[in-house]
Amino acid sequence: MRGMLDLPNELKVAEEFWDFLGGAGAYNDLLDIFERVGVELRGEIDDYFSKFNLK
């Protein structure tokens, strides 16, 4: 990627990306939201994926 992009200004990943879009702390807020929703909807998520043979 070096030489193709201005890495500090054109490539943002994970925390750097989400905090750039949503402001400081946005990445950690998203992680918290995903965790809470995942816990709340665990049964529905498990039911959905039980339809697939994941072995």
Rosetta constraint file for C-alpha pairs under 8 A:
AtomPair CA 1 CA 5 HARMONIC 6.09 0.50
AtomPair CA 1 CA 7 HARMONIC 7.75 0.50
AtomPair CA 2 CA 6 HARMONIC 7.48 0.50
AtomPair CA 2 CA 7 HARMONIC 7.02 0.50
AtomPair CA 5 CA 10 HARMONIC 6.26 0.50
AtomPair CA 5 CA 11 HARMONIC 7.41 0.50
AtomPair CA 6 CA 10 HARMONIC 5.43 0.50
AtomPair CA 6 CA 11 HARMONIC 7.38 0.50
AtomPair CA 7 CA 11 HARMONIC 5.12 0.50
AtomPair CA 7 CA 12 HARMONIC 7.89 0.50
AtomPair CA 8 CA 12 HARMONIC 7.62 0.50
AtomPair CA 12 CA 16 HARMONIC 5.59 0.50
AtomPair CA 12 CA 17 HARMONIC 4.66 0.50
AtomPair CA 13 CA 17 HARMONIC 4.87 0.50
AtomPair CA 13 CA 18 HARMONIC 7.84 0.50
AtomPair CA 14 CA 18 HARMONIC 6.30 0.50
AtomPair CA 14 CA 27 HARMONIC 7.37 0.50
AtomPair CA 15 CA 19 HARMONIC 5.88 0.50
AtomPair CA 15 CA 26 HARMONIC 7.93 0.50
AtomPair CA 15 CA 27 HARMONIC 5.14 0.50
AtomPair CA 15 CA 28 HARMONIC 7.69 0.50
AtomPair CA 16 CA 20 HARMONIC 5.99 0.50
AtomPair CA 16 CA 27 HARMONIC 7.94 0.50
AtomPair CA 17 CA 21 HARMONIC 6.40 0.50
AtomPair CA 18 CA 22 HARMONIC 5.85 0.50
AtomPair CA 18 CA 23 HARMONIC 7.48 0.50
AtomPair CA 18 CA 26 HARMONIC 5.88 0.50
AtomPair CA 18 CA 27 HARMONIC 5.14 0.50
AtomPair CA 19 CA 23 HARMONIC 4.58 0.50
AtomPair CA 19 CA 24 HARMONIC 4.98 0.50
AtomPair CA 19 CA 25 HARMONIC 6.08 0.50
AtomPair CA 19 CA 26 HARMONIC 5.05 0.50
AtomPair CA 19 CA 27 HARMONIC 5.74 0.50
AtomPair CA 20 CA 24 HARMONIC 7.44 0.50
AtomPair CA 21 CA 26 HARMONIC 7.94 0.50
AtomPair CA 22 CA 26 HARMONIC 5.24 0.50
AtomPair CA 22 CA 27 HARMONIC 7.97 0.50
AtomPair CA 25 CA 29 HARMONIC 6.21 0.50
AtomPair CA 26 CA 30 HARMONIC 6.16 0.50
AtomPair CA 27 CA 31 HARMONIC 6.32 0.50
AtomPair CA 28 CA 32 HARMONIC 6.21 0.50
AtomPair CA 29 CA 33 HARMONIC 6.19 0.50
AtomPair CA 30 CA 34 HARMONIC 6.11 0.50
AtomPair CA 31 CA 35 HARMONIC 6.17 0.50
AtomPair CA 32 CA 36 HARMONIC 6.21 0.50
AtomPair CA 33 CA 37 HARMONIC 6.09 0.50
AtomPair CA 34 CA 38 HARMONIC 5.88 0.50
AtomPair CA 35 CA 39 HARMONIC 6.21 0.50
AtomPair CA 36 CA 40 HARMONIC 6.19 0.50
AtomPair CA 37 CA 41 HARMONIC 5.95 0.50
AtomPair CA 38 CA 42 HARMONIC 5.55 0.50
AtomPair CA 38 CA 45 HARMONIC 7.92 0.50
AtomPair CA 41 CA 45 HARMONIC 6.13 0.50
AtomPair CA 42 CA 46 HARMONIC 6.04 0.50
AtomPair CA 43 CA 47 HARMONIC 6.10 0.50
AtomPair CA 44 CA 48 HARMONIC 6.14 0.50
AtomPair CA 45 CA 49 HARMONIC 6.33 0.50
AtomPair CA 46 CA 50 HARMONIC 6.00 0.50
AtomPair CA 47 CA 51 HARMONIC 7.12 0.50
